Amino acid sequence: MDATLARDWMRAAAAAVAADTDRLTRLDAAIGDGDHGVNLNRGFTAVVAALEQAPPQTVSEVLVKAGVTLMSRVGGASGPLYGSALRAAGKALPPTAEVRPSELVVALRAGLEAVRGLGGAAPGDKTLVDAYGPAVDAFEQAVAAGADLAGAAAAAAGAAEAGAEATVPLQARKGRASYLGERSVGHRDPGATSTSLMFKALSQVA
């Protein structure tokens, strides 16, 4: 991956969020405060603008700038969580023109740990971790088996979508949805759904 591909990833993520804003909003309205789609759309629109205004020259810089932009422009929980993930991933990468899939494994896992450290969520808590965790595991396993970026990204996208769908029968234990108790069961988590969109976007450009 080089900086151009990393910027393409952020643009693809922004397009995916824009196209699915209404669905994300409906999912969040069921178990949250209903602003997930709108907030993320606003944030990724700002990310694309920031990357175009002063294009970073390394993958590390792209992800850090994207993360900082989300943290400063998005309200609610999604800005800090996604912003922290991208910023941590960027900081975990070497400042080189290109990065290898094995280096992206380290970066993606750093992003996951940032999310878990910020929100305290564990697998099964019905949060974006339930999509992000399986995605990173699948990406790492694919790379270890010799897959290139495209193959690893496809594996991660599939695992993220499966993880998001698996949140439907769970009872939320973190975030605003946890206030609903058993009433959160039967609803797909919006954060896990948007995480799935992020990994799908990567698979589309890889």
Secondary structure, DSSP 8 states (H G I E B T S, - for coil): -BHHHHHHHHHHHHHHHHHTHHHHHHHHHHHS-S-HHHHHHHHHHHHHHHHHHS--SSHHHHHHHHHHHHHHH--TTHHHHHHHHHHHHHHTS-SSSB--HHHHHHHHHHHHHHHHHHH---TTSSSTHHHHHHHHHHHHHHHHTT--HHHHHHHHHHHHHHHHHTTTT----SSGGGGGGGGGTTS--HHHHHHHHHHHHHHHH-
